[in-house]
Amino acid sequence: MTVVATAVVAVPLATMAVFAAVFLRAEAMRFDSSPAKFSVVCVAGRLTADVVGDIAFGERCEGDGHDTAIPATRIGDVVVPGVADADKVVRCEAHYSSSAEIPELSLWPFTDPDSVAFTHVTDTGDRYPATATTPLGRLQRANLARAQTTLNERVLLLVGGAAALTGLFGAVVWSATGRVLRPVEAIRREVAHITEHDLTRRVPVPRARTEFARLATTLNATLDRLQAAIEDNRRFVADASHELRSPIAALRAELEIATAHPDLADWRRVVDSALEDTYRLQQLSTDLLLLARLDAPPPVPAEPVDLTAVVRSALPRSERVRVVADLPDDPLPVAGRPALLARLLGNLLDNAVRHAATTVTVRLAREGDRARLDVLDDGPGIPADQREHVFRRFTRLDEARARDDGGTGLGLPIARRIAAAHHGTLVAQQHDQGAWFTAHLPLRR
């Protein structure tokens, strides 16, 4: 960044320096600026008579002068035989001529002044290149050398000034950029020390309310989400390992005991217990696979689904509890996948049937541009401080920790992931008796 900014300034400065040097050279090589210039002024009086023609008198020339004069002469003193004074005509003539030695100056600031060539130029514009035999006085030669010396000094001054200004600007830009980007460097150093094993570190937030402060705040928020995701993933792996280990350990223990005492084993009961544990393992692995897919879901296909029909077909037939359904007569079309929507409702109903005392209520209605699905039971309910906690993986409340209940602790997390994949929500509501889950899904337009 510093190099680019310096180059942007250096190019115009160098261009201006070149143009200034060319201008100075052109000015020094002008006829009027020549250090070796010669001029001659000649003044003469002439007397004209018809008999003898022109007779010059009092002629005088002055070199490198500004004025000259001829001596006063009486007309009578100019004697012309056979010509009377009355027949004489007197006139005055003056002539001026000039020439200069124009030096061929070089823009190279280290040119030897004594080697400068020159051209002889007259005031009429005639040019005569100098040769080795061209006479030139010592003073004129010194003046030509001085012209090259002066140009050398001015060119060096221009080059040095441009270089100094460029260097000064570069130093200022480097210093200013360093001060401005100092927070970025601090952020970079801190981020370089953050690893998957230590996500507690955060980048420093500058006190000034600048873009860097907003960047640091956003980066810290991203690190917070990343830390939460990794910790959630670690808990998920630990919980999954524990959930898988329990049925595997039970299955292994039963088989080892039956194998150790084959004569005393009730093989029918052993096989039934092994099948039950195998079914539990299969159910748990299926839920884990579905949850892993829902964590990074592809876009849900916009397939029209009648939510009323999905709910009606998913209503359970339980001998233990009574299921009451309040469904609309008209279809409620939503965009999504029928299998996932059926799984969402099935998980809510399984949870309600498992914990209900006598009755499970299912209500479906239109609420603005959304469909509202409520599943209620008259069981022990969910404490207020646990309503969000139940949507975490492998979460079981104290009343539901028994393995015989058949829950894996993944039903409600899967249901919420399905609702989110369909751009909806699933929350646990406050209920005087039992649990109350409400899902909102956008209707298809």
C-alpha positions in Angstrom: 0.0 0.0 0.0 2.8 2.4 0.9 4.7 1.6 -2.4 1.6 2.2 -4.5 0.7 5.5 -2.8 4.3 6.7 -3.1 4.4 5.7 -6.8 1.2 7.6 -7.4 2.9 10.8 -6.1 6.4 10.0 -7.5 5.2 9.7 -11.1 3.7 13.3 -11.3 6.7 14.7 -9.4 9.2 13.1 -11.8 7.1 14.3 -14.8 7.1 17.8 -13.4 10.9 17.7 -12.8 11.5 16.5 -16.4 9.3 19.3 -17.8 11.0 21.9 -15.6 14.5 20.7 -16.7 13.5 20.8 -20.4 12.1 24.3 -19.9 15.3 25.5 -18.2 17.4 24.1 -21.0 15.2 25.7 -23.6 15.4 29.1 -21.8 19.2 28.8 -21.5 19.5 28.1 -25.3 17.5 31.1 -26.4 19.2 33.8 -28.5 18.4 36.5 -25.9 19.8 34.3 -23.1 23.1 33.4 -24.8 26.1 33.8 -22.5 28.3 34.7 -25.5 26.5 37.5 -27.4 28.0 40.1 -29.7 26.4 43.4 -31.0 27.7 46.3 -33.2 26.2 49.8 -33.6 27.5 51.9 -36.5 26.6 55.6 -37.1 27.7 57.7 -40.0 26.9 61.0 -41.8 26.6 61.2 -45.6 26.7 64.1 -47.9 25.0 63.6 -51.3 25.7 65.7 -54.4 24.7 65.1 -58.0 28.2 65.5 -59.2 30.2 63.3 -56.8 27.6 61.0 -55.3 27.8 60.1 -51.6 30.6 61.2 -49.4 30.8 59.7 -45.9 32.1 61.7 -43.0 32.2 61.2 -39.2 31.6 57.4 -39.4 31.9 55.6 -36.1 31.1 52.0 -34.8 30.7 50.7 -31.2 30.9 47.0 -30.3 28.7 45.6 -27.5 27.5 49.2 -26.7 24.1 50.8 -26.3 24.8 54.2 -27.8 27.4 56.0 -29.9 27.7 59.4 -31.6 29.6 61.0 -34.5 31.6 64.3 -34.0 29.9 67.5 -35.1 31.0 68.7 -38.6 30.2 71.9 -40.4 28.7 71.5 -43.8 31.0 74.2 -45.1 34.0 72.2 -44.0 33.2 69.4 -46.3 34.5 70.9 -49.6 33.3 69.3 -52.8 34.9 70.9 -55.9 32.3 72.3 -58.2 29.5 71.9 -55.8 28.0 74.8 -53.9 26.7 74.4 -50.3 23.2 74.9 -51.5 23.4 71.8 -53.7 24.6 69.5 -50.8 22.2 67.1 -49.1 23.2 65.8 -45.6 21.7 62.6 -44.1 22.6 60.4 -41.1 22.7 56.6 -41.2 22.9 54.0 -38.4 23.3 50.2 -38.6 22.9 47.5 -35.9 23.8 43.9 -36.0 24.2 41.1 -33.4 25.1 37.4 -33.2 25.4 34.9 -30.4 27.0 31.6 -29.6 24.2 29.3 -28.5 25.5 26.4 -26.3 24.2 22.8 -27.0 23.4 22.1 -23.4 22.8 18.6 -22.0 20.2 17.5 -19.4 22.6 15.0 -18.0 23.5 16.7 -14.7 27.1 15.3 -14.7 28.1 16.7 -18.2 31.5 18.3 -18.3 31.0 22.0 -18.8 34.2 22.5 -20.7 33.1 20.0 -23.4 29.9 22.0 -24.4 29.5 22.5 -28.1 27.9 25.7 -29.5 26.3 27.1 -32.7 26.9 30.6 -34.1 23.5 32.3 -34.7 22.9 35.8 -36.2 20.0 38.1 -35.5 18.7 37.3 -39.0 18.3 33.6 -38.0 21.2 32.2 -39.8 23.0 29.3 -38.0 26.5 28.2 -38.4 27.6 25.1 -36.4 30.9 25.6 -34.7 34.0 23.7 -35.8 37.4 23.0 -34.3 38.7 26.1 -36.0 35.9 28.4 -34.9 37.6 31.2 -32.8 36.1 31.8 -29.4 37.5 34.0 -26.7 38.4 32.8 -23.3 35.6 34.8 -21.7 33.0 33.5 -24.1 34.2 29.9 -23.5 33.9 30.4 -19.7 30.4 31.9 -20.2 29.3 28.8 -22.2 30.8 26.5 -19.5 29.0 28.5 -16.8 25.7 28.0 -18.6 26.2 24.2 -18.6 27.3 24.3 -14.9 24.1 26.3 -14.0 21.9 23.8 -15.8 23.6 20.9 -14.1 23.0 22.5 -10.7 19.4 23.2 -11.5 18.7 19.7 -12.8 20.4 18.1 -9.7 18.2 20.4 -7.6 15.1 19.3 -9.4 16.0 15.6 -9.2 17.0 15.9 -5.6 13.9 17.9 -4.7 11.6 15.4 -6.4 13.4 12.5 -4.7 13.3 14.2 -1.3 9.6 15.0 -1.7 8.9 11.4 -2.8 10.9 10.0 0.2 9.2 12.4 2.6 5.7 11.5 1.3 6.6 7.8 1.4 7.8 8.1 5.0 4.6 10.0 6.0 2.4 7.4 4.2 4.3 4.6 5.9 4.0 6.1 9.3 0.3 7.0 8.8 -0.4 3.6 7.4 1.4 1.9 10.2 -0.7 3.9 12.8 -3.9 3.3 11.0 -3.3 -0.4 10.4 -1.9 -1.1 13.8 -5.3 -2.5 15.0 -5.4 -4.8 12.1 -1.9 -6.1 12.9 -3.0 -6.7 16.5 -6.1 -8.5 15.3 -3.9 -10.6 12.9 -1.5 -11.6 15.7 -4.3 -12.6 18.0 -6.1 -14.6 15.4 -2.9 -16.4 14.6 -2.8 -17.8 18.1 -6.4 -19.0 18.0 -6.7 -22.8 17.4 -9.4 -25.4 17.7 -7.9 -26.3 21.1 -8.1 -22.7 22.5 -11.1 -20.8 21.3 -11.4 -18.6 24.3 -9.1 -15.9 23.0 -10.6 -12.8 21.4 -9.2 -10.0 19.3 -8.7 -6.5 20.8 -11.4 -4.0 19.9 -10.0 -0.5 19.3 -11.5 2.3 21.4 -12.1 4.5 18.4 -15.4 4.0 16.7 -13.9 3.1 13.3 -14.4 0.4 10.7 -11.6 -1.6 12.5 -13.6 -1.5 15.7 -16.6 -2.8 13.9 -14.5 -5.5 12.2 -13.0 -6.6 15.6 -16.5 -6.7 17.1 -17.9 -8.8 14.2 -14.9 -11.1 14.3 -15.3 -11.7 18.1 -19.0 -12.4 17.5 -18.0 -14.9 14.8 -15.5 -16.5 17.2 -18.2 -16.8 19.9 -20.5 -18.6 17.4 -17.6 -20.8 16.3 -16.7 -21.7 19.9 -20.3 -22.5 20.7 -20.6 -24.7 17.6 -17.4 -26.6 18.4 -18.3 -27.0 22.1 -21.8 -28.2 21.0 -20.2 -30.6 18.6 -17.9 -32.0 21.3 -20.8 -32.4 23.6 -22.7 -34.1 20.8 -19.8 -36.6 20.2 -19.5 -37.3 23.9 -23.3 -37.8 24.3 -23.5 -39.9 21.2 -20.7 -42.1 22.4 -22.4 -42.5 25.8 -25.8 -43.3 24.2 -24.3 -45.8 21.9 -22.1 -47.4 24.6 -25.1 -48.1 26.9 -27.1 -50.5 24.7 -23.9 -52.0 23.3 -22.7 -52.7 26.9 -26.0 -54.2 27.9 -26.2 -56.3 24.8 -22.6 -57.6 25.3 -23.3 -58.3 29.0 -26.4 -60.4 28.2 -24.7 -62.4 25.5 -21.6 -63.0 27.7 -23.8 -64.2 30.6 -25.8 -66.5 28.3 -22.6 -67.8 26.7 -21.0 -68.4 30.1 -24.0 -70.4 31.4 -25.7 -71.9 28.3 -27.6 -74.5 30.3 -29.1 -71.9 32.6 -29.9 -69.2 30.0 -33.4 -68.5 28.8 -32.5 -68.1 25.2 -35.8 -66.8 24.1 -35.5 -63.9 26.6 -31.9 -63.4 25.6 -32.8 -63.1 22.0 -35.7 -60.7 22.7 -33.5 -58.5 24.8 -30.8 -58.5 22.2 -33.4 -57.6 19.5 -34.6 -54.8 21.7 -31.1 -53.4 22.2 -30.4 -53.8 18.5 -33.6 -51.9 17.7 -32.6 -49.1 20.1 -29.2 -48.9 18.4 -30.8 -48.8 15.0 -33.2 -46.0 16.1 -30.4 -44.0 17.6 -28.1 -44.3 14.6 -31.0 -43.3 12.3 -31.7 -40.2 14.5 -28.0 -39.3 14.5 -27.7 -39.6 10.7 -30.8 -37.4 10.2 -29.6 -34.8 12.7 -26.2 -34.7 11.0 -27.9 -34.1 7.6 -30.2 -31.4 9.1 -27.1 -29.5 10.6 -26.0 -28.7 7.1 -29.3 -28.9 5.2 -29.5 -28.4 1.4 -32.2 -26.1 0.3 -35.6 -27.7 1.0 -37.4 -28.4 -2.4 -40.4 -26.1 -2.8 -42.8 -29.0 -3.1 -46.4 -28.1 -2.2 -47.6 -30.1 0.8 -51.0 -30.2 2.4 -50.2 -29.9 6.1 -53.7 -30.8 7.0 -53.4 -34.2 5.3 -49.9 -34.7 6.8 -51.3 -34.2 10.3 -54.4 -36.3 9.8 -52.3 -39.2 8.5 -49.8 -38.9 11.3 -52.2 -39.0 14.2 -51.3 -42.0 16.4 -53.7 -44.7 17.7 -52.8 -45.2 21.3 -54.6 -47.5 23.7 -53.0 -45.7 26.7 -54.0 -42.1 26.0 -56.8 -40.3 24.0 -55.8 -38.2 21.0 -58.0 -35.2 20.3 -57.5 -33.5 16.9 -58.8 -30.1 15.9 -58.0 -29.7 12.2 -59.4 -27.3 9.5 -61.6 -28.6 6.7 -59.6 -26.7 4.1 -56.1 -27.7 3.1 -53.1 -25.6 4.4 -50.5 -25.7 1.7 -46.9 -25.3 2.8 -43.6 -25.7 0.8 -41.4 -28.5 1.9 -40.8 -32.3 2.0 -43.7 -34.5 3.2 -41.4 -37.0 4.9 -39.6 -34.3 7.0 -42.9 -32.6 8.0 -44.3 -36.0 9.0 -41.2 -36.6 11.0 -41.6 -33.3 12.8 -45.2 -34.0 13.8 -44.3 -37.7 14.6 -41.6 -36.6 17.0 -43.9 -34.1 18.8 -46.6 -36.8 19.1 -44.2 -39.4 20.3 -43.0 -37.1 23.0 -46.6 -36.1 24.0 -47.9 -39.7 24.1 -44.9 -40.8 26.2 -45.5 -38.2 28.8 -49.3 -37.7 28.7 -51.5 -38.9 31.6 -54.7 -39.3 29.7 -55.0 -36.9 26.7 -53.0 -35.5 23.8 -54.4 -32.6 21.9 -53.4 -31.6 18.3 -54.6 -28.3 16.8 -53.9 -26.9 13.3 -55.0 -23.5 12.1 -54.2 -20.7 9.8 -52.5 -17.7 11.4 -52.0 -14.9 8.9 -49.5 -16.1 6.3 -48.4 -19.0 8.5 -49.7 -22.3 9.6 -49.8 -22.9 13.4 -49.5 -26.4 14.8 -50.0 -27.0 18.5 -49.3 -30.3 20.3 -50.4 -30.5 24.0 -50.4 -33.2 26.6 -51.6 -33.4 30.3 -48.4 -34.9 31.6 -45.9 -33.5 34.1 -45.0 -30.6 31.9 -41.7 -28.8 31.4 -40.3 -26.4 34.0 -39.9 -22.8 32.8 -36.1 -22.9 33.0 -36.0 -26.1 30.9 -38.2 -25.1 28.0 -35.2 -24.2 25.8 -33.0 -26.8 27.2 -35.2 -29.7 25.9 -34.2 -28.8 22.4 -30.6 -29.7 23.0 -29.3 -33.1 21.9 -29.7 -36.0 24.3 -31.5 -33.9 26.8 -33.9 -35.8 29.1 -35.7 -34.3 32.1 -35.5 -36.2 35.4 -38.8 -37.9 34.8 -37.7 -39.1 31.4 -34.3 -40.6 32.2 -35.5 -44.1 32.4 -34.3 -46.2 29.5 -37.6 -48.1 29.3 -39.3 -44.9 28.1 -37.7 -45.5 24.8 -36.6 -41.9 24.1 -33.2 -41.1 22.7 -33.2 -37.4 23.6 -33.0 -36.5 19.9 -36.7 -36.2 19.0 -37.3 -32.5 19.9 -33.9 -31.3 18.5 -34.7 -33.1 15.2 -38.2 -31.5 15.2 -36.7 -28.0 15.7 -34.1 -28.6 12.9 -36.9 -29.6 10.5 -38.9 -26.5 11.3 -35.9 -24.3 10.8 -35.1 -26.1 7.5 -38.7 -25.1 6.3 -38.1 -21.5 7.5 -40.3 -22.0 10.5 -40.0 -22.1 14.3 -40.7 -24.6 17.1 -41.0 -23.4 20.7 -42.2 -24.8 24.1 -45.1 -22.7 25.5 -46.2 -22.1 29.0 -49.0 -24.5 30.0 -50.8 -24.9 33.3 -50.8 -28.7 33.0 -48.5 -30.7 30.7 -46.3 -29.6 27.8 -47.3 -27.4 24.9 -45.3 -27.2 21.7 -46.1 -24.7 19.0 -44.7 -24.8 15.4 -45.1 -22.1 12.8 -44.6 -22.8 9.1 -44.9 -20.3 6.3 -47.8 -21.0 3.9 -47.1 -21.5 0.2 -48.1 -18.6 -1.9 
